[in-house]
């Protein structure tokens, strides 16, 4: 795959999880394809992926399944 940023071959897709909103409006979207380039170090979403994220956010009631989410705080020691 060719990177849209540096134009070099070697970019690949990886799946990530992103959160949008907070509190009762929190939406977690799993398995989002992100393009990562080992050459220039950039990671980005394609336009198609961004449109799909917006569609999921707009119609969240059709896509989302309610789950309990555990939250932990990172503490330096």
C-alpha positions in Angstrom: 0.0 0.0 0.0 1.3 3.5 -0.9 1.3 6.1 1.8 -0.7 9.2 1.0 1.7 11.4 3.0 5.2 10.4 1.8 4.2 8.4 -1.4 6.3 5.4 -0.5 5.3 1.8 -0.5 4.9 -0.1 2.7 2.0 1.5 4.5 -0.4 -1.0 6.1 -3.8 -1.1 7.7 -4.1 -1.7 11.4 -7.3 -1.8 13.5 -7.8 0.7 16.4 -10.4 1.7 18.9 -11.4 5.3 19.3 -13.7 7.0 21.8 -16.0 9.9 21.0 -17.8 12.1 23.5 -17.8 11.6 27.3 -20.1 10.6 30.1 -23.5 9.4 29.0 -22.7 10.5 25.4 -19.6 8.3 25.2 -19.3 6.2 22.1 -16.6 3.6 21.5 -15.9 2.5 18.0 -13.8 -0.7 17.6 -11.9 -2.1 14.7 -11.5 1.2 12.8 -9.0 0.7 9.9 -6.1 3.2 10.2 -3.3 3.5 7.7 0.2 3.4 9.3 3.4 4.1 7.4 6.7 2.8 8.8 8.6 5.1 6.4 7.4 8.5 7.5 5.8 7.4 10.8 2.4 8.9 10.0 -1.0 7.3 10.8 -4.2 8.5 9.2 -7.8 7.6 8.4 -8.9 7.5 4.7 -11.7 9.8 3.6 -14.0 6.7 3.3 -13.2 5.7 6.9 -13.9 9.3 8.2 -17.3 9.3 6.4 -18.1 5.9 8.0 -17.1 7.1 11.5 -19.5 10.1 11.0 -22.3 7.8 9.8 -21.8 5.6 12.8 -21.9 8.6 15.2 -25.0 10.0 13.5 -26.9 6.7 13.7 -25.3 5.4 16.9 -28.6 3.9 18.0 -28.7 1.6 15.0 -25.1 0.5 15.4 -24.2 0.6 19.1 -24.6 -2.2 21.6 -24.7 -1.1 25.2 -21.8 -2.6 27.4 -20.4 -1.8 30.8 -17.0 -0.2 30.6 -14.4 -0.4 33.3 -12.2 2.7 33.7 -8.8 2.8 35.4 -6.6 5.8 36.1 -2.9 5.8 35.4 -0.9 6.9 38.4 2.8 7.6 38.5 4.7 6.2 41.4 
